[in-house]
Amino acid sequence: MANSKQATKRAKQNITRYKLKHAQRSKIRTAIKAVRSSIDANNSEEALVAFKNAEKVIDTHANKNVIHKNTAARYKSRLVQAIKKIS
């Protein structure tokens, strides 16, 4: 438990930050799942549209430091490779 006023405030900030970042990471995963589901259905046009949306979400959250920039690049790279396989 926090012993000082400063530690109490930091604990509250960490909880708030965790909730926000948790929701943002969930949004990233949802966007990636949309691309993966259209890839599994062998629908390349739908996969490209979903990828454009996912790419925007991934880049936005990488710029906000929710995920690391290299992690964002890896996600996008793997999705593009999977889309190229079905095209």
matplotlib code that plots the C-alpha trace (Angstrom):
import matplotlib.pyplot as plt

x = [0.0, 1.2, 2.8, 2.9, 0.7, 2.9, 2.8, -1.0, -1.3, 1.1, -0.9, -4.1, -2.4, -1.1, -4.6, -6.1, -3.2, -3.6, -7.3, -6.7, -3.8, -5.7, -8.6, -6.3, -4.5, -7.9, -8.7, -5.5, -6.2, -9.8, -8.5, -6.0, -8.6, -10.8, -8.0, -7.2, -10.8, -11.0, -7.7, -9.1, -12.1, -9.8, -11.4, -8.5, -10.5, -12.1, -8.7, -7.2, -9.9, -9.6, -5.8, -6.1, -8.2, -5.9, -2.8, -4.3, -5.2, -1.8, 0.2, -1.9, -1.3, 2.4, 2.7, 1.0, 3.5, 0.8, 2.9, 6.5, 7.1, 8.9, 6.0, 3.7, 5.9, 6.0, 2.2, 1.8, 4.5, 3.0, -0.5, 0.8, 2.6, -0.6, -2.6, -0.1, -0.3, -4.1, -3.8]
y = [0.0, 3.5, 5.3, 8.8, 11.2, 11.1, 7.2, 7.2, 9.6, 7.5, 4.3, 6.0, 7.2, 3.7, 2.3, 4.9, 4.4, 0.6, 0.8, 3.2, 1.2, -2.1, -0.8, 0.5, -2.8, -4.6, -2.3, -3.3, -7.0, -6.6, -4.9, -7.7, -10.4, -8.7, -9.1, -12.6, -13.7, -12.3, -14.0, -17.3, -16.9, -16.4, -13.0, -10.8, -7.7, -7.7, -8.5, -5.4, -3.1, -4.6, -4.2, -0.5, 0.0, -2.2, -0.4, 3.0, 1.7, 0.0, 3.1, 5.5, 3.4, 3.0, 6.8, 7.0, 4.5, 1.9, -0.6, -0.3, 0.9, -2.4, -4.4, -2.4, -3.0, -6.7, -6.9, -5.1, -7.1, -10.4, -9.3, -8.2, -11.5, -13.4, -11.3, -11.9, -15.6, -15.7, -13.2]
z = [0.0, -0.7, 2.3, 1.0, -0.8, -3.9, -4.0, -3.6, -6.6, -8.7, -7.9, -9.0, -12.2, -12.9, -12.6, -15.0, -17.5, -17.4, -18.2, -21.1, -22.6, -22.0, -24.1, -26.8, -27.1, -27.3, -30.2, -32.0, -31.5, -32.8, -35.9, -36.5, -35.9, -38.6, -41.1, -40.1, -40.4, -44.0, -44.8, -43.4, -45.7, -48.7, -49.4, -50.5, -51.3, -47.8, -46.3, -48.0, -46.7, -43.2, -43.4, -44.2, -41.1, -39.0, -40.3, -39.2, -35.8, -35.3, -36.4, -34.3, -31.2, -32.0, -32.1, -28.7, -27.3, -26.5, -28.4, -29.6, -33.2, -34.1, -32.8, -35.0, -37.9, -37.2, -37.0, -40.3, -42.0, -41.0, -42.1, -45.5, -46.0, -45.2, -47.6, -50.4, -49.9, -50.7, -53.6]

ax = plt.figure().add_subplot(projection="3d")
ax.plot(x, y, z, "-o")
ax.set_aspect("equal")
plt.show()
